[in-house]
């Protein structure tokens, strides 16, 4: 008999141990290294004190592991300097894309703040981390009213899938939710009596309450009554095919892509519909503060980028070209 996998060997060894022929496996306890202890403490800090999402925590821990591995053996954390931090960033960013470099410096600043707060370093070195320069190449672009109507019309509400997709697209285009926020919606997040929707924002797991427009509520209720399969999952939007489970953020994005294909529109992502909400509100005269509140931006300067694509408002700021008097 040929044993080719560890699992097959494990089955055989288990049988031999039951017969008393093979010895029990020995357990070797290995003490964690100082770096592993630090990473474990950093994980607890990120999850408990910062309240970050699990995916963000894993990314920050990866950055911390890269830094600890890059430090020379003779350099202890208490002797970590701004010069070493800058050298590390410059060396790492040479082989990274712009987005990866931005993730690196963001995680590095978080780690350096943690090291200072816990007494590993004498002073905070977060300010020594250089920023990643990037010129914005594309401004946020929303869809026009005709394209939005085509997306919604492409969802056949005579079917269960169509009712689900219609409610998802309407949520994205009316409330500007992120795909991950739509995927995270549960039945308990729908407050029908108050006409509100509870949204869990991924950054810091912040909870926000948004008004539930009548048309969005009717679309969701139609799906829950006549489209959503019976299942123990508390997620609002479920997969159509087995295994039955709540749609993921990628599943929400696929709903939008499929709607674009049915409507004959160029493929766009779910975030494009979020841009659509902001652009339409700005054209309607809504102040940036209200748009920021709907989109749940912590800083209104993040919302201000939409003002740069409102050409009708910008044209009033343009001065006439001076005419020669000669």
N, C-alpha and C positions, 0 to 999 in steps of 0.2 A: 504493500500500500504506500502511495506517495502522499506525503503531507506537504502542502505548498503554502498554507497560510497560517499565521499565528493563531487564528481562531480554531482551526482544525487541530493544531497541536495542543491548544488549551483544553479542548474537549477530551482528547486522549489522556492528558495529564490529570484532569479531574477524575476520570474513570479509574486511573491507576491509584490515585490518592484514596478513593473510596475503598479500594481493595487492600489498602495498606502497603502497597508496593512502592509507591513514590512518596518522598517526604513532602511535608507541607512547605509552601513557599515561604522563604524568609523575608521579613519586612525590614527594610533598611530605612531608618529615620535620618534624614539629612536636614541639618539645621539651616534655616533660611539665611541668605547672605544679607549684608547691610543694605544693598541695593533693593533686594526683594522686600525687606521690611519697610524701606522708604516708600516704594511703590504701593504697598498695601495700605500704608497710612495715608498716602496721597489719594488713593481710591476712596477711602472712607470720607476724606475731606471734601472731595468733589461731589459725592453722592449725598452726604449728610448736611454739610454746611453750605455748599453752593447749590445743591438741588438740581444738578445738571442731568440731562437725559443720558441713558446708558451708552448710546452711540457716541455722544460727545466725550464722555468719560474715557471710553476705550481709545479714542483718538488722542486725547491729552496724555494718557498713560503711555502710548506709543512714542510720543514726542519725548516724554521724560526718560524712557528707556534708551532712546537714541542719544540723548545728552549724557546720561550716566556712562554709557558705553564709550562715548567720545572723550571723556575726561582722562587726562594722563593719570597714571597710578599714583604719582606723587602729589597730585592736587586733591585736597580734601574740600568738601563743600564749604567749610568756613573760610577757605582761601579762594573761593571762586570770585573772579573779578569781572568787571565790565568788559575788559579787553578780551578775555577768554570767551565771553558770551558773544561778542561781535564776531570774533574769529569763527566760532561754531556756526553762526547764522550764515556768514558769507560762504563758508565751505559747503554747507548743506544745500544752500539755495542754488548753487551752480548747477546741480544735477536735478533740480526740481522745476516743475511748471510754476506759473504765477499763482494759481489756486493752491497748489501744494505748499508753496512757500508761505502764503498767507495763513494757511492752517498751522504750519510749523511755528511761526512767530506768535500766533495767538495762543497756542498751547504752551509755548515757552514762557510767555509773560505770566500765564496762570501758574506754572510751576514755580517760577521765581518768587511770586507773591506768597505762595504756600511755604517755600523754604524760609522766607523772612518771618512770616507769621509764626512758624513753629520753632524758630530759633536756630535753624540750620546755617543761616548766613547772618552776618552782622548788619547788613543793610539791604534794602530792597534793590535788586538789579533789574527789575522789570522795565524801568525807564531806559536801560542801556540797550534793549532789544531794538534794532533798526526796523523801520517800516518797509513794506514792500511797495515800491512805486508801480503804479499801473494806470495807464490812461484809459478811461472808459471808451470803448470802441462803439458800443451800441446803447442807445437810450431805450428805456422801456417803451414797448409799443403795444397798444391795445387793439382789439378788433372793432370794426365799425358795427353799427346796429344791424345792418343786413347780414353780416357774417354771424353775429350772435343768434339772430332769428333762424338762420340756416342750421346752425348747430342744434338748437332746440328742436326744430322741425324734423331733424334726421332721426330722432329717438321715437320709435314706434311705441306709443303708449298703450297699444292693444296687447302688448306682450309684457311679461314680467321683467325681462331684461330692459325693454324700452322704458318702462316706468322707473326702474332703478337708475338708468343712465340719465333720464330727463331730470330726476331730482338731484343727481350729483352735479350735472352741468349748471342747473339753476342755482344751486348753492354756491358754486364757484363764481358765477357771473353776477350774482346779486349781492353776496356778502363778502366776496374776495377772500374766501378761506384758502389756506394752503392745502395741498393734497394730503399731507400727513394729518392735518386737523380734521379733514373730512373722514379719513380712514379711522381716526380715533373716536369718532362719535359713537356713543352708546345710547340705548333707549332711555337711560336715566338722564341723559343730557337734554332731552326734549321736555321743556316745561310748557305743556299745552295751555294750562290755565293762565299762566302769566304771559304767554306768547313770546317766550324767550328761548334762546339756544345757548347752552353752556359749551364753551370752546376751551380745549386744553392746548395751550401754546407750548411747543416743544422746548423752547429756551426757558429753562428754569421751571418747567411745568406750571406756568402761570395759568390761572383760570380766569377767563373773561366771559361775560354774559352779553349776548347780542340780541337785538330784537329779531323775532322770526316773522318775516313778511308773510302776508296772507297767501301769495302764490307759491312761495317756497314751502310753507306749511302744508298747503293742499297737495303739492307734489309728493312730499314725504309721506303724508297720510295715505295717499293713493297707492304708493309702493308698499307701505306696511300692511295695508288691508288686502291688496289684490296682487301683490308681486313677491313679497318677501317670503321665502320658504320657512316653515316651522323648524326652529332650531334652538338649541340651548344657548348659543352664542348671544351676547347682549349687544353686539355690534349692530349698528343701524343697517349698513350696506353689506350684504353677503355675496360670496361667490355663487355663480350659477352652477358650476360643475363641482363634483366631489374632488377633494374633501371640502365639505361645507365649513366655511370659516369667514371671518370678516375680511373685506377687501383691504389689501395693503396700500401704502402710498403709491407704489408702482402700479397697482391695479387701478387706482383712481386716475393716474396719468394715462393708462391704456384706454380707459373709457373716453377721455377727451380725444385721444388720437384716432380712435375708431369713429367717433362722431365727425371728426374732420374728414375722414375718408368717405363716409356716407354722404356728407354735405358737399363733397367736391372742393374742399378748401385745402390750402397747403397745411401740412401737419404742424401743429403747435402744441405746446405743453400746457399743463394746468395753470402754471404761473402766469401765462399770457392772459388768462381770464382775470387774474388778480390785477394785472396792469389795466385791463379794460375797465374794471370798477373804478379805479382811481382816476383814469382819464375822463370817464364820463361824468363823475362827480365834479371834477375840476372844471369841465366845460359848462356844467350847470351852475357854476358860481359858488360851490361849497368851499368854505375856507380850509386851508391846509390842516388846521387843528382838528376839524371834524373828520377829515379823510384819514389822518393819522390815528384817530380814535377807532375808526371802523377797521382799519388794517392792522391795528394793534402795534403800531410802531412806537418804540420807547422814546425815540428822538424825532422831532418834527423835521429835522434836516434830512432824514431818510426819505420822508414824504416829499420834500421840496424838489427832488429830482424830477417829479412828474410835471412841475411847472415849466421845465425846459422844453417839453414837447407840446405844450399848448400854444400853437402858432397864433391862434386868434387873439390870445392875450399878449403874446410877445410883440405882435406887430404894432400895438399901441405904444410900445416903448421905443420903437425904432425912430430915429430922427431923420428928417428928410435930407437927401443928399444936397450939399451946397451947390448952388448954381452960379456959374461964372457971370460976373457983371460986365464983362468986356463985350 
